[in-house]
Amino acid sequence: MKKTTYLLSLLGFFMLALAGCETKSPFPDIAHGASFVAWPDPLPAAVTAANINIINVPLANVASANMAFTTQSANADEISKVDAYVSHVRGTVVTPAASTAAPHGVMVKTLTSLNGKEQLSVSELLSKTGITAANLRANDRLRVRFVATMKDGRVFSWQNSGPGINANALGTNFTPLLDVILQ
C-alpha cells in the first residue's frame, strides 16, 4: 500500500511539473482563423467544384476585360488585410516562378473590401506578370492568390492549412485562389 501511495504521489508531482512548464502561444485562439471567400461575379449558372474558382475571359477581349469577384468574410474585424497576388500559368510553367522571396506571385493590390465587390483589370494582371496580350494562348491562366493577414499576425494562404483553411471549393471558408482562364 505504501508503495502504491508513493508511486501515485510521484506521478502527481510529475504531472504538476509538466503542467507548470506548458508554453502558451503568443497569439489568441480564434476559432475560425481567416474567414475570407471570393466568388466569381457573376456566379456560373450551375456552381460546381470544377468552376467555382474560375473566371472565363475570351482572348479577343483581354485588353478590356476585368476579373470581377465578390468577397465575403465572417470575421472581417479580425483580418488586418487581404492581398492579391498574380502569376501566369501555361501548362506546368508558372511565371514568375515561385521563390522563397515571392511564393505567391507578384503583388497586385490590397483588397479594399472584405465584404463586397472587387475588380481587377486583366491588362493590369498581365503587366504585373510581364506577359503581353500578344503572347497569350488559349487556356493560359492568370492565377490570383489571396493572402490574409490577421490582426494578431497570423498569415493564411494557399501554403498553409491552419485553422480556417479548407480547400473544398464549395464548402470553403477561405478561398486560396481564383483563376482567370483565357479562351
C-alpha positions in Angstrom: 0.0 0.0 0.0 2.8 2.4 0.9 4.5 1.6 -2.5 1.2 2.5 -4.4 0.8 5.7 -2.5 4.4 6.6 -3.1 4.1 5.9 -6.9 0.8 7.9 -7.1 2.3 10.8 -5.3 5.4 10.7 -7.6 3.1 10.6 -10.7 1.1 13.5 -9.4 4.2 15.6 -8.7 5.5 14.7 -12.2 2.2 15.8 -13.8 2.2 19.1 -11.9 5.8 19.8 -13.1 4.7 19.2 -16.7 1.7 21.4 -16.4 3.8 24.2 -14.9 6.2 24.1 -17.9 3.5 24.4 -20.6 4.3 27.1 -23.2 1.4 29.2 -24.4 1.1 30.6 -27.9 1.5 34.4 -28.1 -1.5 34.6 -30.4 -5.1 34.4 -29.1 -7.1 31.4 -30.1 -9.5 32.4 -32.8 -11.9 29.6 -33.6 -12.4 30.4 -37.3 -9.0 31.6 -38.4 -9.2 33.6 -41.6 -12.7 33.6 -43.0 -12.4 35.0 -46.5 -14.3 33.8 -49.6 -14.0 35.2 -53.1 -16.6 34.2 -55.7 -16.7 34.9 -59.4 -19.1 37.7 -60.2 -21.4 36.7 -61.8 -21.5 33.1 -60.5 -21.7 30.3 -63.1 -25.3 29.2 -63.8 -24.6 25.8 -62.3 -22.0 26.1 -59.5 -19.7 23.0 -59.2 -16.3 22.3 -57.5 -14.8 22.5 -61.0 -16.0 26.0 -61.8 -16.4 27.9 -58.6 -12.8 29.4 -58.7 -12.9 30.1 -62.5 -13.5 33.3 -64.4 -13.5 32.8 -68.2 -12.3 35.6 -70.4 -12.2 35.5 -74.3 -8.8 36.1 -75.7 -10.2 38.7 -78.1 -11.4 40.8 -75.1 -8.2 40.6 -73.0 -7.4 44.3 -73.3 -10.7 45.5 -71.9 -11.7 42.5 -69.7 -12.0 42.7 -65.9 -11.8 40.0 -63.3 -14.9 40.7 -61.2 -15.5 38.9 -57.9 -17.5 39.2 -54.7 -15.8 38.9 -51.3 -17.3 37.7 -48.0 -15.8 37.4 -44.6 -17.4 36.2 -41.4 -14.7 37.8 -39.3 -13.5 40.8 -41.2 -12.9 42.7 -38.0 -10.2 40.2 -37.1 -8.4 40.5 -40.5 -5.9 43.2 -41.0 -5.7 42.9 -44.8 -6.1 40.6 -47.8 -3.5 40.9 -50.5 -4.0 39.7 -54.1 -1.0 38.2 -56.0 -0.9 37.1 -59.6 1.1 34.7 -61.7 0.7 33.4 -65.3 0.2 29.7 -65.8 0.7 27.9 -69.1 0.6 24.1 -68.6 3.1 23.5 -65.8 5.1 26.6 -66.3 4.4 29.4 -63.8 5.6 33.0 -64.4 7.1 34.3 -62.3 8.3 31.1 -60.8 7.6 30.7 -57.1 10.6 31.6 -54.9 11.3 32.0 -51.3 11.0 35.7 -51.7 7.8 35.6 -53.7 5.9 32.3 -53.1 2.5 33.7 -54.1 3.5 35.5 -57.3 3.6 39.3 -57.9 1.7 41.6 -55.6 -1.2 43.3 -57.4 -3.0 45.1 -54.6 -4.6 45.0 -51.1 -8.3 44.4 -51.4 -10.5 47.4 -50.4 -13.5 45.3 -49.3 -13.7 42.1 -47.3 -17.5 42.1 -47.8 -18.3 43.5 -51.2 -17.4 43.6 -54.8 -13.8 43.8 -56.2 -12.5 44.1 -59.7 -9.0 43.7 -61.2 -8.3 44.5 -64.9 -6.9 41.7 -66.9 -4.4 44.1 -68.5 -3.1 45.0 -65.1 -2.7 41.4 -64.2 -0.8 40.8 -67.4 1.5 43.8 -66.8 2.4 42.6 -63.3 3.5 39.2 -64.7 5.4 40.7 -67.6 3.3 38.8 -70.2 1.9 40.7 -73.2 -1.6 40.1 -74.7 0.1 39.1 -78.0 1.9 36.2 -76.2 -1.2 34.7 -74.7 -2.6 31.3 -75.9 -5.9 29.6 -75.3 -6.2 28.0 -71.9 -3.5 30.2 -70.3 -4.4 31.1 -66.7 -3.9 34.2 -64.7 -3.9 32.8 -61.1 -4.8 35.3 -58.5 -3.8 34.1 -55.0 -5.2 35.6 -51.8 -3.1 36.1 -48.6 -5.0 37.1 -45.5 -3.1 38.7 -42.6 -4.9 38.6 -39.2 -4.6 41.4 -36.7 -2.8 39.0 -34.4 -0.1 38.5 -37.1 -1.1 35.1 -38.4 -1.0 34.7 -42.2 -3.3 32.4 -44.2 -2.7 31.5 -47.8 -2.7 28.5 -50.2 0.5 27.3 -48.5 -0.8 26.5 -45.1 -3.7 24.5 -43.7 -4.1 26.3 -40.3 -7.5 26.8 -38.7 -10.0 28.3 -41.1 -8.4 26.9 -44.3 -10.4 24.3 -46.2 -9.6 23.5 -49.8 -13.2 22.3 -50.6 -14.3 24.7 -53.3 -18.0 24.5 -52.4 -17.8 24.5 -48.6 -14.7 26.6 -48.1 -14.3 29.4 -45.5 -11.1 30.6 -47.2 -10.6 31.0 -50.9 -6.9 30.5 -51.7 -7.2 31.5 -55.4 -9.2 32.5 -58.4 -8.2 31.5 -62.0 -8.8 33.7 -65.0 -8.9 31.3 -67.9 -8.2 32.9 -71.3 -10.2 31.2 -74.1 
